[in-house]
Amino acid sequence: MNNVRITVLKVAFDEALAARYLTDGAAAGPCPYFRPGDTFLYGGGAQMPAGFCPWAWVDIYANLSALAAGGTYTPWNNAEGETVVCCTDGIRPVSFELKAL
């Protein structure tokens, strides 16, 4: 089983959608859990790293587990043992790089 490094690449926020759909509107702001450059280490099992968003964890876990088990996303990705995924929050999505170590 490989360790996998999780790196936050991008934190996005759509103010117009927030204003229309969120209780707090645009004041809700982007995801409060992550900042670009944050890193976390996945060491196997179902243990979520401390400080990680539980919703994002559910969203990325299948990809994370595949890389930890030696899976690959080539030929779609240009490097072995890595991929880019995101959480499914349509208003404030976060993009992550997953890289097997």
Accessible surface in RSA format (square Angstrom, percent):
REM  Atomic radii and reference values for relative SASA: ProtOr
REM  Chains: A
REM  Algorithm: Lee & Richards
REM  Probe-radius: 1.40
REM  Slices: 20
REM RES _ NUM      All-atoms   Total-Side   Main-Chain    Non-polar    All polar
REM                ABS   REL    ABS   REL    ABS   REL    ABS   REL    ABS   REL
RES MET A   1   165.37  85.6  82.97  54.9  82.40 196.2  85.07  72.3  80.30 106.4
RES ASN A   2    51.77  35.7  48.24  46.6   3.53   8.5   3.81   9.2  47.96  46.4
RES ASN A   3    66.43  45.8  62.52  60.4   3.91   9.4   1.90   4.6  64.53  62.4
RES VAL A   4     0.00   0.0   0.00   0.0   0.00   0.0   0.00   0.0   0.00   0.0
RES ARG A   5    81.96  34.4  81.80  41.7   0.16   0.4  22.84  31.2  59.12  35.8
RES ILE A   6     0.00   0.0   0.00   0.0   0.00   0.0   0.00   0.0   0.00   0.0
RES THR A   7    22.31  15.9  22.31  22.6   0.00   0.0  20.32  27.3   1.98   3.0
RES VAL A   8     2.03   1.3   0.00   0.0   2.03   4.9   0.00   0.0   2.03   5.5
RES LEU A   9    82.91  46.2  60.41  43.2  22.50  56.6  62.74  44.1  20.17  54.3
RES LYS A  10   125.91  61.4 124.42  76.3   1.49   3.5  68.74  61.9  57.17  60.9
RES VAL A  11    32.29  21.2   8.03   7.3  24.26  58.5   8.03   7.0  24.26  65.8
RES ALA A  12    30.71  28.2  25.00  38.6   5.71  13.0  30.70  43.2   0.01   0.0
RES PHE A  13    53.10  26.6  22.05  13.7  31.06  80.8  23.04  14.0  30.07  86.1
RES ASP A  14    58.46  41.0  52.12  51.9   6.34  15.0  18.51  43.6  39.95  39.8
RES GLU A  15   111.66  64.1 106.56  80.6   5.09  12.1  28.00  54.2  83.66  68.3
RES ALA A  16    78.10  71.8  60.95  94.1  17.15  39.0  70.12  98.7   7.98  21.2
RES LEU A  17    68.68  38.3  68.66  49.1   0.02   0.1  68.68  48.2   0.00   0.0
RES ALA A  18     0.00   0.0   0.00   0.0   0.00   0.0   0.00   0.0   0.00   0.0
RES ALA A  19    68.30  62.8  42.45  65.5  25.85  58.8  43.65  61.5  24.65  65.3
RES ARG A  20   182.94  76.8 148.18  75.5  34.76  82.8  49.87  68.2 133.07  80.6
RES TYR A  21   128.42  60.0  96.75  55.0  31.67  82.4  76.58  57.5  51.84  63.9
RES LEU A  22    45.38  25.3  33.86  24.2  11.52  29.0  35.43  24.9   9.95  26.8
RES THR A  23   145.93 103.8 104.62 106.1  41.30  98.4  78.58 105.6  67.34 101.8
RES ASP A  24    99.22  69.5  81.68  81.3  17.54  41.5  17.91  42.1  81.31  81.1
RES GLY A  25    13.58  16.7   0.00   N/A  13.58  16.7  13.21  36.2   0.37   0.8
RES ALA A  26    41.38  38.0  28.35  43.8  13.02  29.6  28.75  40.5  12.63  33.5
RES ALA A  27    96.21  88.5  54.13  83.5  42.08  95.7  67.19  94.6  29.02  76.9
RES ALA A  28    34.80  32.0   7.00  10.8  27.80  63.2  12.98  18.3  21.82  57.8
RES GLY A  29    13.57  16.7   0.00   N/A  13.57  16.7  13.57  37.3   0.00   0.0
RES PRO A  30    62.30  45.4  57.46  52.4   4.84  17.6  57.46  47.4   4.84  30.1
RES CYS A  31    12.62   9.5  12.11  13.5   0.50   1.2   2.41   6.1  10.20  11.0
RES PRO A  32   103.21  75.2  77.99  71.1  25.22  91.7  80.82  66.7  22.40 139.2
RES TYR A  33   106.96  49.9  86.04  49.0  20.92  54.4  54.06  40.6  52.90  65.2
RES PHE A  34     1.07   0.5   0.72   0.4   0.34   0.9   0.92   0.6   0.15   0.4
RES ARG A  35   135.49  56.9 135.49  69.1   0.00   0.0  64.60  88.3  70.89  43.0
RES PRO A  36    86.10  62.8  64.44  58.7  21.66  78.7  64.91  53.6  21.20 131.7
RES GLY A  37    52.05  64.2   0.00   N/A  52.05  64.2  32.64  89.6  19.41  43.5
RES ASP A  38    47.42  33.2  40.00  39.8   7.43  17.6  13.23  31.1  34.19  34.1
RES THR A  39    80.80  57.5  56.25  57.0  24.54  58.5  23.66  31.8  57.14  86.4
RES PHE A  40    32.16  16.1  23.52  14.6   8.64  22.5  32.08  19.4   0.08   0.2
RES LEU A  41    99.89  55.6  79.89  57.2  20.00  50.3  79.89  56.1  20.00  53.8
RES TYR A  42     3.06   1.4   2.09   1.2   0.97   2.5   1.03   0.8   2.03   2.5
RES GLY A  43    58.78  72.5   0.00   N/A  58.78  72.5  21.49  59.0  37.29  83.5
RES GLY A  44    15.40  19.0   0.00   N/A  15.40  19.0   6.42  17.6   8.97  20.1
RES GLY A  45    47.80  58.9   0.00   N/A  47.80  58.9  40.99 112.5   6.80  15.2
RES ALA A  46    77.26  71.0  56.15  86.7  21.11  48.0  57.01  80.3  20.26  53.7
RES GLN A  47   141.41  79.1 131.58  96.2   9.83  23.4  54.30 115.6  87.11  66.1
RES MET A  48    60.93  31.6  52.08  34.5   8.85  21.1  49.43  42.0  11.50  15.2
RES PRO A  49    18.31  13.3   7.69   7.0  10.63  38.6  18.16  15.0   0.16   1.0
RES ALA A  50    99.04  91.1  69.53 107.3  29.51  67.1  80.70 113.6  18.34  48.6
RES GLY A  51    57.86  71.4   0.00   N/A  57.86  71.4  40.09 110.0  17.77  39.8
RES PHE A  52     3.69   1.8   0.00   0.0   3.69   9.6   0.00   0.0   3.69  10.6
RES CYS A  53    13.06   9.9  13.06  14.6   0.00   0.0   0.04   0.1  13.02  14.0
RES PRO A  54    67.45  49.2  65.65  59.8   1.80   6.6  66.49  54.9   0.97   6.0
RES TRP A  55   204.29  82.0 202.89  98.2   1.40   3.3 174.68  93.1  29.61  48.0
RES ALA A  56     2.04   1.9   1.76   2.7   0.28   0.6   1.76   2.5   0.28   0.7
RES TRP A  57    22.38   9.0  22.38  10.8   0.00   0.0  16.02   8.5   6.36  10.3
RES VAL A  58   111.68  73.5  95.06  86.1  16.62  40.0  97.83  85.0  13.84  37.5
RES ASP A  59    46.09  32.3  20.55  20.5  25.54  60.4   6.01  14.1  40.08  40.0
RES ILE A  60     0.19   0.1   0.19   0.1   0.00   0.0   0.19   0.1   0.00   0.0
RES TYR A  61    68.88  32.2  68.88  39.2   0.00   0.0  52.20  39.2  16.68  20.6
RES ALA A  62    77.28  71.1  64.27  99.2  13.01  29.6  70.03  98.6   7.25  19.2
RES ASN A  63    38.20  26.3  37.51  36.2   0.69   1.7   0.42   1.0  37.78  36.5
RES LEU A  64     0.00   0.0   0.00   0.0   0.00   0.0   0.00   0.0   0.00   0.0
RES SER A  65    31.59  26.7  29.61  39.5   1.98   4.6  29.23  62.3   2.35   3.3
RES ALA A  66    37.89  34.8  27.78  42.9  10.11  23.0  37.13  52.3   0.76   2.0
RES LEU A  67     0.71   0.4   0.02   0.0   0.69   1.7   0.02   0.0   0.69   1.9
RES ALA A  68     0.77   0.7   0.00   0.0   0.77   1.7   0.00   0.0   0.77   2.0
RES ALA A  69    78.43  72.1  42.10  65.0  36.33  82.6  48.32  68.0  30.11  79.8
RES GLY A  70    54.56  67.3   0.00   N/A  54.56  67.3  24.96  68.5  29.60  66.3
RES GLY A  71    31.21  38.5   0.00   N/A  31.21  38.5  25.86  71.0   5.35  12.0
RES THR A  72    63.66  45.3  44.83  45.4  18.83  44.9  44.83  60.2  18.83  28.5
RES TYR A  73    46.93  21.9  46.93  26.7   0.00   0.0  40.15  30.2   6.78   8.4
RES THR A  74    36.03  25.6  26.71  27.1   9.32  22.2  18.38  24.7  17.66  26.7
RES PRO A  75   117.88  85.9  89.19  81.3  28.69 104.3  94.30  77.9  23.58 146.5
RES TRP A  76   201.96  81.0 166.00  80.3  35.96  84.4 144.39  77.0  57.57  93.4
RES ASN A  77    39.37  27.1  32.14  31.1   7.23  17.4  11.46  27.6  27.91  27.0
RES ASN A  78   153.44 105.8 110.42 106.7  43.02 103.6  46.07 110.9 107.37 103.8
RES ALA A  79    34.69  31.9  28.81  44.5   5.88  13.4  34.56  48.7   0.13   0.3
RES GLU A  80   125.19  71.9 104.42  79.0  20.77  49.4  64.76 125.3  60.43  49.3
RES GLY A  81    13.85  17.1   0.00   N/A  13.85  17.1  13.03  35.8   0.83   1.9
RES GLU A  82    34.41  19.8  34.41  26.0   0.00   0.0   3.18   6.1  31.23  25.5
RES THR A  83    10.09   7.2   8.71   8.8   1.37   3.3   1.30   1.7   8.79  13.3
RES VAL A  84    89.62  59.0  68.35  61.9  21.27  51.3  68.35  59.4  21.27  57.7
RES VAL A  85    22.88  15.1  14.24  12.9   8.64  20.8  22.82  19.8   0.06   0.2
RES CYS A  86    64.15  48.5  52.62  58.7  11.53  27.1   5.00  12.7  59.15  63.8
RES CYS A  87    11.43   8.6   9.78  10.9   1.65   3.9   2.52   6.4   8.91   9.6
RES THR A  88   110.32  78.5  82.42  83.6  27.91  66.5  69.19  92.9  41.14  62.2
RES ASP A  89    52.58  36.8  40.34  40.1  12.25  29.0  24.80  58.4  27.78  27.7
RES GLY A  90    60.49  74.6   0.00   N/A  60.49  74.6  38.96 106.9  21.53  48.2
RES ILE A  91    22.33  12.7  22.32  16.6   0.01   0.0  22.32  16.1   0.01   0.0
RES ARG A  92    58.76  24.7  57.90  29.5   0.87   2.1   1.73   2.4  57.04  34.6
RES PRO A  93    40.88  29.8  39.45  36.0   1.43   5.2  39.74  32.8   1.14   7.1
RES VAL A  94     0.66   0.4   0.66   0.6   0.00   0.0   0.66   0.6   0.00   0.0
RES SER A  95    29.31  24.8  29.17  38.9   0.13   0.3   5.52  11.7  23.79  33.3
RES PHE A  96     0.00   0.0   0.00   0.0   0.00   0.0   0.00   0.0   0.00   0.0
RES GLU A  97    41.11  23.6  41.10  31.1   0.01   0.0   1.44   2.8  39.67  32.4
RES LEU A  98     0.00   0.0   0.00   0.0   0.00   0.0   0.00   0.0   0.00   0.0
RES LYS A  99    75.19  36.7  75.19  46.1   0.00   0.0  28.21  25.4  46.98  50.0
RES ALA A 100    25.50  23.4  10.65  16.4  14.85  33.8  10.72  15.1  14.78  39.1
RES LEU A 101   106.19  59.1  55.51  39.7  50.67 127.4  89.29  62.7  16.89  45.5
END  Absolute sums over single chains surface
CHAIN  1 A     5880.6       4360.1       1520.5       3425.4       2455.2
END  Absolute sums over all chains
TOTAL          5880.6       4360.1       1520.5       3425.4       2455.2
